[in-house]
Amino acid sequence: MDQFLLILVSGLASGAVHGLMGLGLVIIYRAADVVDFALAGLATVGLYAVPALNERGLPLLLAAVAAIVTTAAVGLVAREAVIRPLVRGELLTALVMTMGVSPIAESAISTIRDDRPRLFPSLVEGSVSPGSTAVPA
């Protein structure tokens, strides 16, 4: 039962992240009539920005806000510099351009930061103990 509870909490957390990414795809599609394949690459930029800023001394909450601003700025630059000038209303071109932005973002991340896996800083310390299981907060 203890293992089931840990898997359930982990699955709910992963499902929430996937749901937010799906919601982002739907919102962008409804607003621009283009499926934005660059969304995952841009989200990765934000994910790597938080620990990088936190390691440089910014408090975690401030690093998260700065990462959101950074990710939005990178997304705007990608849209204005790459996607908008080359698309001109053609759906297939827009799809291909958004597919190209994602590997560029991921390559820039791996150039700036090495490819070693890192733990994301803990937002809340401690754990919750329902019964005999300790679920990380």
C-alpha positions in Angstrom: 0.0 0.0 0.0 2.9 2.3 0.7 4.3 1.9 -2.7 0.9 2.5 -4.3 0.5 5.8 -2.5 3.9 7.0 -3.7 3.2 5.9 -7.3 -0.3 7.6 -7.1 1.2 11.0 -5.9 4.0 10.8 -8.5 1.5 10.0 -11.3 -0.8 12.9 -10.3 2.2 15.3 -10.3 3.3 14.0 -13.8 -0.2 14.1 -15.1 -0.6 17.7 -13.9 2.5 18.7 -15.8 1.4 16.9 -19.0 -2.1 18.5 -18.6 -0.6 22.0 -18.4 1.6 21.4 -21.5 -1.5 20.1 -23.4 -3.5 23.2 -22.2 -0.7 25.4 -23.5 -0.8 23.7 -26.9 -4.5 24.1 -27.1 -4.4 27.8 -26.1 -1.7 28.5 -28.7 -3.5 26.6 -31.4 -6.8 28.4 -30.7 -5.0 31.8 -30.7 -2.7 31.3 -33.7 -4.1 28.4 -35.7 -0.7 26.7 -35.5 0.4 23.7 -33.4 3.5 25.0 -31.6 6.0 22.2 -31.4 8.5 24.6 -29.8 6.5 24.6 -26.6 8.4 21.7 -25.0 11.8 23.3 -25.9 10.8 26.6 -24.4 9.5 24.9 -21.3 12.9 23.2 -21.0 14.6 26.6 -21.1 12.5 27.7 -18.1 13.2 24.4 -16.3 17.0 24.9 -16.7 16.8 28.6 -15.8 15.4 28.1 -12.3 18.3 26.0 -10.9 20.9 28.1 -12.8 19.6 31.3 -11.3 19.2 29.7 -7.9 22.8 28.6 -8.0 23.8 32.2 -8.7 22.3 33.2 -5.4 18.7 34.2 -6.2 16.1 32.9 -3.8 14.1 30.1 -5.3 10.8 32.0 -5.7 12.5 34.9 -7.3 14.5 32.5 -9.6 11.2 30.9 -10.7 9.7 34.3 -11.5 12.8 35.3 -13.4 12.7 32.0 -15.3 9.1 32.7 -16.4 10.1 36.1 -17.7 13.2 34.6 -19.4 11.1 31.9 -21.0 8.5 34.4 -22.2 11.3 36.6 -23.6 12.9 33.7 -25.5 9.5 32.7 -26.8 8.8 36.2 -28.1 12.3 36.4 -29.7 11.7 33.1 -31.4 8.3 34.2 -32.7 9.4 37.6 -33.9 12.8 36.5 -35.3 12.1 33.1 -36.7 8.5 32.2 -37.1 6.7 35.4 -38.0 9.0 36.6 -40.9 9.2 33.2 -42.5 5.6 32.0 -42.2 3.4 34.6 -44.1 0.2 32.7 -43.5 1.4 29.2 -44.6 0.4 26.5 -42.2 3.0 23.9 -43.2 5.8 26.5 -43.0 4.7 27.5 -39.5 4.7 23.9 -38.3 8.2 23.3 -39.7 9.5 26.5 -38.1 8.1 25.6 -34.7 9.6 22.1 -35.0 13.0 23.8 -35.7 12.9 26.1 -32.7 12.8 23.3 -30.2 16.1 21.6 -31.1 17.8 25.0 -31.3 16.6 25.8 -27.7 17.7 22.4 -26.4 21.1 22.7 -28.2 21.6 26.1 -26.6 20.8 24.7 -23.2 23.2 21.8 -23.6 25.9 24.3 -24.7 25.4 26.6 -21.8 24.9 23.9 -19.2 26.3 20.4 -19.4 24.1 17.4 -20.0 24.4 15.9 -16.5 21.0 15.4 -14.8 20.4 17.7 -11.9 17.7 17.8 -9.2 15.3 20.6 -9.3 15.5 22.7 -6.1 12.9 21.7 -3.6 10.1 24.2 -3.3 8.9 22.9 0.1 11.1 21.0 2.5 10.0 17.9 4.5 7.5 15.2 3.8 3.9 14.3 4.7 3.3 11.0 6.4 -0.1 9.5 5.7 0.1 6.3 7.6 3.5 4.6 7.4 4.5 6.2 4.0 6.6 9.4 3.8 5.5 11.4 0.7 7.9 14.2 -0.2 6.3 17.6 0.1 
